[in-house]
């Protein structure tokens, strides 16, 4: 199931929180001050299940100017946005600023929700729609659905839910690759549990018991428990809203704005090379040396702008620049950020990070801008690897990957060899096609398979393995049977698992009966050995076993997979020893008489026709005997 976060944006008191409550039933205003003042101050979060069963997270961000920092913290981790505009007021200053931020952060898309539709006439609503469509024309929300709703009457809510369902189904979720990074947007304490932090996991995975570190402070801790959508989980993945209970840290030791990650993954930085884009609506050009406010994830720090090839950066322009920070931040290449003026505070620019640990550049250095822009674009091998990592639910041929990376065939083939040689990518052959897969994705899928198998072995300790086809379906990846089989073969070659005909198991797993199950296996086997050529029915044996009906079936399957019981016909099983003895006697009779009757075989085994008819037919199917009329001869 996809991991998707949808955030609200819009002017104060335009009904964002009320809309979220109408959709989810959750009131995201948590603070007493929020209740009294009727506006959101802190980020609010509500889980929501769409009609398809898809679970998403809704982040309600503040709209008031004073709380724009919290708004930025919320929007930084979302996949889709609901831009909320009140029908009785239309587009307001914070609406435009929120839209600027959405554009600068390159949010993937969303929907415009005109709230309070019950308060205005239809003609007025049509005017608001026209105004909205005009403002959105050159934004990332151009062409987005516009839905008029009323949280009070329910008008438009079903239509909005249907639109959200469509948007979520179309979006490509972020892969859970890379190092874990959780920008912290809330810190609180729970009696008996201790300090809890929340945020949107923007990369990697977090697991119970994992050692973690807070940056830039450097404080270390261990994950005591994890929650996603209010439920305890063993693991959280990129794209999920996560609550992390930290061991050994007091609430006053953790700051909102820090990043929770794993030791050694990131080094905080005071300097950034970035590509900065100035909004076209900015009245004054940005000046070299100007002090600005820098927002990345949930952090806000002051910085100085170093222009590398000019003295000012005018409205609507874009250029590589260097930012010198007054406090360290945790950053990575291609992270998107926002810049606001120092005072009065207005959003003026944003962009993406080129280098998180650059040297100090000499200004007006010839060719420097071109070098930085090429660095942002990336080397061919980096571009190809990025495409491979973003393709996290399917296999693509090298030709398809090279095309998606927008490389020439020559560049792509050279990049392919670099990645394979460096071990960042692997090649999978499926018949005559050769597919490329990032090692991170390969290991991620393998880890998921191993977790599924681990749980399966715990639940069914007597089964030799999980059906390959069922396992493929459980993975929920867009892989054909041949592609999945090729992957399984590679994992088996790597010594990670074993393939047993149509089943798959962990490499060291062996079916084993313990406790009551061991007693039941022994009891069942004894009954069939005792019955020999007149074995009991399984129903007769099962009802006497000291296990549940479901476990009785597991015992039968185990004895069959172990080759101890052989199914002869419906509800007729022979122990393998008895079957071998019967076959030996049969071959001895045929050697002596050349041809025999059913009665001769029955008498030799001292059994009855009830058992001998299906047994002889079994030997016919096994090509031990061949029937000619009422006689059997050796096949």
BAFI-665499 format. One line per 8 residues: number of its first residue (from 0); their letters; for each residue x negated, y, z of C-alpha. Coordinates in nm, 2 decimals. Each point is the difference from the previous one (the first is absolute). Example, Ala and Ser with C-alpha at 12.3 -4.5 7.8 and 13.67 -1.06 7.14 Angstrom:
BEGIN
0> as> -1.23/-0.45/0.78; -0.14/0.34/-0.07 $
This chain:
BEGIN
0> xxxxxxxx> 0.00/0.00/0.00; -0.13/0.35/-0.09; -0.14/0.23/0.26; 0.15/0.35/-0.08; 0.02/0.32/0.19; 0.24/0.27/-0.10; -0.03/0.35/0.15; 0.23/0.30/0.02 $
8> xxxxxxxx> -0.10/0.35/-0.09; 0.18/0.33/0.00; 0.08/0.33/0.18; 0.09/0.00/0.37; 0.36/-0.08/0.09; 0.08/-0.13/-0.35; 0.12/-0.33/0.15; -0.30/-0.24/-0.04 $
16> xxxxxxxx> 0.04/-0.16/0.35; 0.38/-0.03/-0.04; -0.05/-0.16/-0.34; -0.24/-0.25/0.14; 0.25/-0.08/0.28; 0.28/-0.04/-0.26; -0.21/-0.25/-0.19; -0.16/-0.20/0.28 $
24> xxxxxxxx> 0.20/0.07/0.32; -0.32/0.12/0.17; -0.04/0.35/0.15; -0.36/0.10/-0.07; 0.01/0.31/0.23; -0.17/-0.15/0.30; -0.10/0.30/0.20; 0.22/0.20/0.24 $
32> xxxxxxxx> -0.11/0.32/-0.17; 0.11/-0.14/-0.33; 0.34/-0.08/0.13; 0.04/0.35/0.16; -0.12/0.19/-0.30; 0.15/-0.22/-0.27; -0.31/-0.03/-0.21; -0.27/-0.26/-0.04 $
40> xxxxxxxx> -0.34/0.08/0.16; -0.18/-0.34/-0.01; 0.01/-0.26/-0.26; 0.29/-0.24/0.03; 0.02/-0.35/-0.13; 0.29/-0.24/-0.08; 0.00/-0.35/-0.16; 0.26/-0.06/-0.27 $
48> xxxxxxxx> 0.11/-0.31/-0.18; 0.13/0.05/-0.35; 0.29/-0.22/-0.13; -0.25/-0.23/-0.18; -0.16/-0.08/0.34; -0.31/0.21/-0.08; -0.12/0.17/0.32; -0.14/0.35/-0.03 $
56> xxxxxxxx> -0.12/0.27/0.24; 0.15/0.35/0.01; -0.22/0.28/0.13; 0.19/0.31/0.10; -0.24/0.30/-0.01; 0.05/0.34/0.15; 0.10/0.29/-0.22; -0.07/0.30/0.22 $
64> xxxxxxxx> -0.30/0.21/-0.09; -0.16/-0.04/0.35; 0.00/-0.38/-0.04; -0.14/-0.02/-0.35; -0.30/-0.20/0.13; 0.23/-0.28/0.10; 0.17/0.02/-0.33; -0.34/-0.05/-0.17 $
72> xxxxxxxx> -0.08/-0.29/0.22; 0.33/-0.17/-0.10; -0.02/0.06/-0.38; -0.36/-0.11/-0.02; 0.10/-0.37/0.05; 0.32/-0.03/-0.20; 0.07/-0.17/-0.33; 0.32/0.18/-0.10 $
80> xxxxxxxx> 0.16/0.32/0.12; 0.36/0.12/0.06; -0.01/0.37/-0.06; 0.29/0.13/0.21; 0.18/0.33/-0.10; 0.31/0.13/0.18; 0.29/0.08/-0.24; 0.10/0.31/0.20 $
88> xxxxxxxx> -0.35/0.16/-0.01; -0.18/-0.14/-0.31; -0.37/0.01/-0.05; -0.18/0.18/0.29; -0.37/0.09/0.07; -0.09/-0.32/0.18; 0.17/-0.20/-0.28; -0.24/0.15/-0.25 $
96> xxxxxxxx> -0.30/-0.05/0.23; 0.10/-0.36/0.06; 0.03/-0.05/-0.37; -0.35/0.15/-0.06; -0.14/-0.24/0.26; 0.18/-0.30/-0.17; -0.16/0.11/-0.33; -0.34/0.05/0.14 $
104> xxxxxxxx> 0.00/-0.34/0.18; 0.13/-0.16/-0.32; 0.29/-0.19/0.17; 0.11/-0.27/-0.25; 0.36/0.13/-0.03; 0.33/0.01/0.17; 0.35/0.14/0.01; 0.15/0.34/0.07 $
112> xxxxxxxx> 0.28/0.00/0.26; 0.24/0.29/0.01; 0.15/-0.02/0.36; 0.30/0.16/0.15; 0.19/-0.04/-0.32; 0.33/0.01/0.19; -0.06/0.36/0.09; 0.00/0.15/-0.35 $
120> xxxxxxxx> 0.23/0.01/-0.31; -0.08/-0.22/-0.30; -0.10/0.31/-0.21; -0.25/0.10/0.26; -0.14/-0.35/0.01; -0.05/0.01/-0.37; -0.20/0.33/0.03; -0.22/-0.16/0.27 $
128> xxxxxxxx> -0.07/-0.30/-0.23; -0.11/0.24/-0.29; -0.23/0.19/0.24; -0.15/-0.32/0.13; -0.06/-0.15/-0.35; -0.17/0.33/-0.11; -0.24/0.00/0.30; -0.09/-0.36/-0.04 $
136> xxxxxxxx> -0.07/0.03/-0.37; -0.38/0.00/0.03; -0.04/-0.20/0.32; -0.05/-0.38/0.08; 0.38/-0.01/0.05; 0.09/0.12/-0.35; 0.28/-0.21/-0.12; 0.06/-0.15/0.35 $
144> xxxxxxxx> 0.36/-0.10/0.09; 0.20/0.28/0.17; 0.26/-0.14/0.24; 0.26/0.22/0.19; 0.09/-0.14/0.34; 0.18/0.07/0.32; -0.13/-0.17/0.31; 0.32/0.09/0.18 $
152> xxxxxxxx> 0.25/-0.14/-0.25; -0.22/-0.27/-0.16; 0.03/0.16/-0.35; -0.28/-0.11/-0.23; -0.17/-0.23/0.26; 0.07/-0.32/-0.20; -0.14/0.16/-0.32; -0.31/0.12/0.19 $
160> xxxxxxxx> -0.06/-0.35/0.14; 0.03/-0.15/-0.36; -0.26/0.26/-0.13; -0.24/-0.09/0.29; 0.05/-0.37/-0.09; -0.10/0.07/-0.36; -0.30/0.22/0.09; -0.13/-0.25/0.25 $
168> xxxxxxxx> 0.03/-0.29/-0.25; -0.19/0.20/-0.27; -0.28/0.12/0.22; -0.33/-0.19/0.01; -0.10/-0.05/0.37; -0.34/0.09/0.12; -0.23/-0.30/0.02; -0.12/-0.11/0.35 $
176> xxxxxxxx> -0.36/0.01/-0.10; -0.29/0.20/0.13; -0.08/0.09/0.36; 0.28/0.06/0.24; 0.08/0.37/0.05; 0.29/0.12/0.21; 0.02/0.38/0.04; 0.17/0.06/0.34 $
184> xxxxxxxx> 0.31/0.22/0.01; 0.14/-0.09/0.34; -0.16/-0.10/0.34; 0.21/-0.11/0.30; 0.00/-0.24/0.29; 0.23/-0.28/0.09; 0.02/-0.12/0.37; -0.17/-0.33/0.04 $
192> xxxxxxxx> -0.16/0.01/-0.35; -0.21/0.31/-0.01; -0.09/0.22/-0.29; 0.18/-0.03/-0.33; -0.09/0.18/-0.33; 0.21/0.01/-0.32; -0.06/0.08/-0.36; 0.02/-0.12/-0.35 $
200> xxxxxxxx> -0.27/-0.26/-0.09; -0.14/0.15/-0.32; -0.25/-0.28/-0.08; -0.11/-0.35/0.11; 0.15/-0.21/0.28; 0.02/0.00/0.38; 0.03/-0.32/0.21; 0.08/-0.09/0.36 $
208> xxxxxxxx> -0.32/-0.02/0.21; -0.21/0.19/-0.25; -0.28/0.23/0.12; 0.07/0.36/-0.12; -0.15/0.35/0.03; 0.15/0.35/0.01; -0.17/0.25/-0.22; -0.15/0.26/0.01 $
216> xxxxxxxx> -0.01/-0.05/0.39; -0.16/-0.34/-0.03; 0.20/-0.15/0.29; 0.03/-0.38/-0.04; 0.30/-0.22/0.09; 0.17/-0.33/-0.08; 0.35/-0.05/-0.14; 0.22/-0.13/0.28 $
224> xxxxxxxx> 0.32/-0.02/-0.22; 0.14/0.12/-0.33; 0.35/0.10/-0.10; 0.14/0.06/-0.35; 0.37/0.11/-0.02; 0.03/-0.04/0.37; -0.10/-0.37/-0.01; -0.32/-0.16/0.13 $
232> xxxxxxxx> -0.22/-0.13/-0.28; -0.33/-0.18/-0.02; -0.12/0.21/-0.29; 0.08/0.34/-0.15; -0.08/0.09/-0.36; -0.05/0.32/-0.20; 0.32/0.18/-0.08; 0.16/-0.08/0.34 $
240> xxxxxxxx> 0.09/0.23/0.29; -0.18/-0.16/0.29; 0.00/0.04/0.38; -0.33/-0.12/0.16; -0.03/-0.07/0.37; -0.36/0.07/0.09; -0.19/-0.18/0.28; -0.21/0.20/0.25 $
248> xxxxxxxx> 0.08/0.36/-0.12; 0.19/0.26/0.19; 0.24/0.23/-0.18; -0.22/0.30/0.07; -0.29/-0.18/-0.18; 0.18/-0.02/-0.34; 0.08/0.30/-0.22; 0.26/0.03/-0.27 $
256> xxxxxxxx> -0.19/0.06/-0.32; -0.26/-0.27/0.07; -0.03/-0.30/-0.22; 0.02/-0.36/0.12; -0.23/-0.23/-0.19; -0.24/-0.29/0.04; -0.36/0.05/0.13; -0.25/0.09/-0.27 $
264> xxxxxxxx> 0.26/0.06/-0.28; -0.02/0.39/-0.01; -0.24/0.27/0.11; 0.16/0.34/0.08; -0.12/0.29/-0.21; -0.04/0.38/0.03; -0.04/0.06/-0.38; 0.21/-0.10/-0.30 $
272> xxxxxxxx> -0.03/0.04/-0.37; 0.36/0.04/-0.14; 0.19/0.09/-0.31; 0.21/0.30/0.12; 0.32/0.11/-0.18; 0.14/0.34/0.09; 0.37/0.04/-0.02; 0.12/0.22/-0.29 $
280> xxxxxxxx> 0.22/0.21/0.24; -0.29/0.11/0.22; -0.02/0.38/0.01; -0.38/0.04/0.09; -0.29/-0.20/-0.14; -0.19/-0.22/0.24; -0.34/0.15/0.08; -0.34/-0.17/0.05 $
288> xxxxxxxx> -0.06/-0.03/0.37; 0.37/0.04/0.09; 0.11/-0.18/0.32; 0.29/-0.23/-0.06; 0.21/-0.27/0.17; -0.07/-0.36/-0.14; 0.26/-0.28/0.04; -0.09/-0.36/-0.06 $
296> xxxxxxxx> 0.22/-0.28/0.12; 0.11/0.11/0.35; -0.30/0.22/0.07; -0.03/0.38/-0.02; -0.34/0.17/0.01; -0.14/0.34/-0.10; -0.24/0.02/-0.30; -0.20/0.23/-0.21 $
304> xxxxxxxx> 0.04/0.00/-0.38; -0.32/-0.02/-0.20; 0.06/0.08/-0.36; -0.28/-0.15/-0.22; 0.02/0.20/-0.32; 0.20/0.31/0.07; 0.09/0.25/0.27; 0.38/-0.05/0.00 $
312> xxxxxxxx> 0.25/-0.26/-0.10; 0.32/0.14/-0.15; 0.36/-0.12/0.01; 0.07/-0.29/-0.22; -0.36/-0.11/-0.04; -0.18/-0.32/0.09; -0.37/-0.05/0.06; -0.25/-0.21/0.20 $
320> xxxxxxxx> -0.09/0.17/0.33; -0.16/-0.09/0.33; 0.18/0.03/0.33; -0.21/0.04/0.32; 0.21/-0.11/0.30; -0.01/0.13/0.36; 0.10/-0.34/0.14; -0.07/-0.34/-0.15 $
328> xxxxxxxx> 0.27/-0.20/-0.19; 0.03/-0.36/-0.13; 0.02/0.01/-0.38; -0.04/-0.21/-0.31; -0.03/0.06/-0.37; 0.33/0.10/-0.17; 0.17/0.08/0.33; 0.24/0.29/-0.06 $
336> xxxxxxxx> 0.01/0.30/0.23; 0.16/0.34/0.05; -0.15/0.34/0.06; 0.18/0.29/0.17; -0.11/0.36/0.07; -0.14/0.08/0.35; 0.25/0.27/0.08; 0.28/0.05/-0.08 $
344> xxxxxxxx> 0.03/-0.37/-0.08; 0.11/-0.09/-0.36; -0.07/-0.30/-0.21; -0.23/0.12/-0.28; -0.18/-0.30/-0.14; -0.06/-0.37/0.02; -0.18/-0.28/-0.19; -0.20/-0.32/0.03 $
352> xxxxxxxx> -0.33/-0.09/0.16; -0.30/-0.07/-0.24; -0.26/-0.09/0.26; 0.05/-0.03/0.38; -0.37/0.03/0.08; -0.17/0.23/-0.25; -0.32/0.20/0.04; 0.02/0.38/0.02 $
360> xxxxxxxx> 0.00/0.12/-0.36; -0.20/0.30/-0.14; 0.25/0.24/-0.15; 0.01/0.07/-0.37; -0.20/-0.32/-0.07; 0.02/-0.08/-0.37; 0.22/-0.30/-0.08; 0.11/-0.05/0.37 $
368> xxxxxxxx> 0.37/0.03/-0.07; -0.02/-0.24/-0.29; -0.18/-0.25/0.22; 0.26/0.03/0.28; 0.29/-0.04/-0.24; -0.16/-0.31/-0.15; -0.05/-0.13/0.35; 0.37/0.05/0.07 $
376> xxxxxxxx> 0.09/-0.18/-0.32; -0.23/-0.28/0.10; -0.24/-0.23/-0.18; 0.16/-0.25/-0.24; -0.05/-0.29/0.25; 0.16/0.21/0.28; 0.29/0.09/-0.23; 0.05/-0.36/-0.09 $
384> xxxxxxxx> -0.02/-0.12/0.36; 0.26/0.26/0.11; 0.24/-0.13/-0.26; -0.06/-0.36/0.11; 0.06/0.10/0.37; 0.32/0.18/-0.09; 0.13/-0.31/-0.19; 0.07/-0.19/0.33 $
392> xxxxxxxx> 0.29/-0.22/-0.10; -0.09/-0.15/-0.34; -0.30/-0.12/-0.21; -0.10/0.20/-0.31; -0.24/-0.10/-0.27; -0.32/0.19/-0.04; 0.13/0.17/-0.31; 0.31/0.12/0.19 $
400> xxxxxxxx> -0.21/0.13/0.29; -0.24/0.18/-0.23; 0.30/0.17/-0.18; 0.16/0.11/0.33; -0.34/0.15/0.11; 0.00/0.20/-0.33; -0.35/-0.13/-0.09; -0.13/-0.08/-0.34 $
408> xxxxxxxx> -0.05/-0.37/-0.07; -0.38/0.05/0.02; 0.02/0.19/0.33; 0.25/-0.25/0.14; -0.20/-0.31/-0.08; -0.32/0.16/0.15; 0.20/0.09/0.32; 0.14/-0.36/0.01 $
416> xxxxxxxx> -0.35/-0.14/0.01; -0.11/0.24/0.27; 0.30/-0.09/0.22; -0.05/-0.37/-0.05; -0.38/0.02/0.06; 0.06/0.21/0.32; 0.26/-0.24/0.13; 0.27/0.27/0.01 $
424> xxxxxxxx> 0.21/-0.19/-0.25; 0.07/-0.37/-0.09; 0.10/-0.16/-0.33; 0.29/-0.25/-0.02; 0.04/-0.21/-0.31; 0.35/-0.11/-0.09; -0.01/-0.21/-0.31; -0.16/0.23/-0.26 $
432> xxxxxxxx> 0.07/0.32/0.19; -0.25/0.16/0.24; 0.14/0.21/0.28; -0.18/0.25/0.23; 0.08/0.04/0.37; -0.16/0.22/0.27; -0.17/-0.20/0.27; 0.20/0.20/0.26 $
440> xxxxxxxx> 0.33/-0.11/-0.16; -0.12/-0.36/-0.05; -0.09/-0.02/0.38; 0.32/0.18/0.09; 0.21/-0.26/-0.18; -0.21/-0.28/0.14; 0.05/0.13/0.35; 0.38/0.02/-0.05 $
448> xxxxxxxx> 0.00/-0.35/-0.13; -0.20/-0.13/0.30; 0.24/0.18/0.24; 0.30/-0.16/-0.18; -0.17/-0.35/0.02; -0.10/0.05/0.36; 0.36/0.07/0.10; 0.12/-0.29/-0.21 $
456> xxxxxxxx> -0.24/-0.25/0.15; 0.11/0.12/0.35; 0.36/-0.05/-0.09; -0.04/-0.33/-0.18; -0.31/-0.17/0.15; 0.10/-0.33/-0.17; 0.01/0.13/-0.36; -0.31/-0.02/-0.20 $
464> xxxxxxxx> 0.05/0.34/-0.16; 0.23/0.28/-0.14; 0.15/-0.05/-0.35; -0.20/0.20/-0.26; 0.31/0.14/-0.16; 0.16/0.11/0.33; -0.33/0.16/0.10; -0.01/0.20/-0.32 $
472> xxxxxxxx> 0.35/0.12/0.07; -0.09/0.09/0.36; -0.28/0.22/-0.11; 0.24/0.22/-0.20; -0.26/0.07/-0.27; 0.06/0.03/-0.37; -0.21/-0.31/-0.08; 0.09/-0.27/-0.24 $
480> xxxxxxxx> -0.04/-0.37/0.10; -0.32/-0.03/-0.21; -0.15/0.32/0.15; 0.08/-0.11/0.36; -0.14/-0.35/-0.07; -0.32/0.16/-0.12; -0.03/0.21/0.31; 0.06/-0.31/0.22 $
488> xxxxxxxx> -0.27/-0.18/-0.18; -0.24/0.29/0.06; 0.09/0.01/0.37; -0.05/-0.38/0.02; -0.34/0.03/-0.17; -0.09/0.27/0.26; 0.08/-0.25/0.27; 0.29/0.21/0.14 $
496> xxxxxxxx> 0.28/-0.26/-0.05; 0.09/-0.34/-0.15; 0.23/-0.09/-0.28; 0.19/-0.33/0.05; 0.18/-0.07/-0.32; 0.30/0.24/0.02; -0.08/0.12/0.35; -0.25/0.24/0.15 $
504> xxxxxxxx> -0.16/-0.01/0.35; -0.27/0.18/0.20; -0.34/-0.15/-0.07; -0.03/-0.19/0.34; 0.36/-0.08/0.05; 0.10/-0.36/0.05; 0.36/-0.10/0.10; 0.00/-0.12/0.36 $
512> xxxxxxxx> 0.27/-0.12/0.23; -0.03/0.11/0.36; 0.22/-0.05/0.31; 0.35/-0.11/-0.07; -0.06/0.00/-0.37; -0.29/-0.25/0.04; 0.23/-0.22/0.21; 0.27/0.03/-0.27 $
520> xxxxxxxx> -0.24/-0.09/-0.28; -0.13/-0.31/0.18; 0.36/-0.11/0.09; 0.12/0.04/-0.36; -0.30/-0.18/-0.14; 0.04/-0.29/0.24; 0.37/-0.04/-0.09; -0.09/-0.04/-0.37 $
528> xxxxxxxx> -0.29/-0.23/0.07; 0.23/-0.22/0.21; 0.27/0.00/-0.26; -0.26/-0.10/-0.26; 0.20/-0.14/-0.30; 0.34/0.10/0.15; -0.08/0.35/0.11; 0.25/0.22/0.19 $
536> xxxxxxxx> 0.16/0.30/-0.17; -0.16/0.33/0.08; 0.32/0.12/0.17; -0.02/-0.30/0.24; -0.36/0.08/0.09; 0.05/0.38/0.02; 0.28/0.00/0.25; -0.23/-0.17/0.25 $
544> xxxxxxxx> -0.29/0.24/-0.04; -0.08/0.25/0.29; 0.01/0.31/-0.22; 0.25/0.23/-0.16; 0.18/-0.08/-0.33; -0.22/0.24/-0.19; -0.31/-0.16/0.15; 0.13/-0.34/-0.09 $
552> xxxxxxxx> -0.01/0.10/-0.37; -0.36/0.14/0.06; -0.10/-0.34/0.14; 0.14/-0.18/-0.31; -0.18/0.24/-0.24; -0.32/-0.04/0.20; 0.01/-0.38/-0.02; 0.07/0.02/-0.38 $
560> xxxxxxxx> -0.28/0.25/-0.06; -0.24/-0.21/0.20; 0.09/-0.30/-0.22; 0.13/-0.20/0.30; 0.36/-0.01/-0.12; 0.10/-0.06/-0.37; 0.34/0.10/-0.12; 0.15/-0.29/-0.20 $
568> xxxxxxxx> 0.34/0.14/-0.06; 0.25/0.22/0.17; -0.04/-0.04/0.38; -0.22/-0.31/-0.05; -0.36/0.03/0.11; -0.26/-0.27/0.04; -0.32/0.04/0.21; -0.30/0.00/-0.24 $
576> xxxxxxxx> -0.14/-0.32/0.17; 0.32/-0.18/-0.06; 0.02/0.12/-0.35; -0.36/-0.11/-0.07; 0.07/-0.35/0.14; 0.32/-0.02/-0.21; -0.19/0.09/-0.31; -0.27/-0.26/0.08 $
584> xxxxxxxx> 0.27/-0.27/0.04; 0.17/0.11/-0.32; -0.32/-0.03/-0.20; -0.08/-0.33/0.15; 0.34/-0.13/-0.10; -0.04/0.13/-0.36; -0.34/-0.16/-0.02; 0.14/-0.33/0.10 $
592> xxxxxxxx> 0.33/0.00/-0.19; -0.05/0.26/-0.28; 0.36/0.11/0.05; 0.22/0.02/0.30; 0.35/0.08/0.11; 0.11/0.25/0.26; 0.11/-0.29/0.22; -0.36/-0.15/0.00 $
600> xxxxxxxx> -0.14/0.34/0.10; 0.26/0.04/0.27; -0.07/-0.35/0.15; -0.38/0.06/-0.01; 0.05/0.32/0.21; 0.27/-0.15/0.22; 0.21/0.30/-0.07; 0.34/0.07/-0.16 $
608> xxxxxxxx> 0.14/0.13/-0.33; 0.08/0.33/0.17; -0.37/0.08/0.01; -0.14/-0.21/-0.28; 0.21/0.16/-0.28; -0.14/0.35/0.05; -0.35/-0.13/0.08; -0.02/-0.20/-0.32 $
616> xxxxxxxx> 0.13/0.30/-0.19; -0.27/0.21/0.17; -0.27/-0.25/-0.13; 0.16/0.03/-0.35; -0.05/0.38/0.01; -0.35/-0.04/0.13; -0.08/-0.23/-0.30; -0.08/-0.30/0.22 $
624> xxxxxxxx> 0.28/-0.20/-0.15; 0.21/0.00/-0.31; 0.36/-0.12/-0.01; 0.12/-0.25/-0.26; 0.37/-0.08/0.06; 0.01/-0.14/0.36; -0.37/-0.08/0.00; -0.31/0.21/0.09 $
632> xxx> -0.34/-0.05/-0.17; -0.33/0.17/0.07; -0.02/0.34/-0.18 $
